[in-house]
């Protein structure tokens, strides 16, 4: 398994944990999981040199932090 695949699967599991925590209304741990998952997916974008993945995860980071700080 390539390093990028390991990071990708770890990021995916962490994102799924974030969704589960959100469903259970466990705040702010859900936000922490999402931020970690977003960061790891951004790293995957860097490793793949895929700007679309990088941009969407920068947007997701801004949205989730903005929403959290605004609540």
PyMOL commands that set and color helices and strands:
alter all, ss='L'
color gray80, all
select helices_A, chain A and resi 3-23+29-48+51-70
alter helices_A, ss='H'
color red, helices_A
deselect
rebuild
show_as cartoon
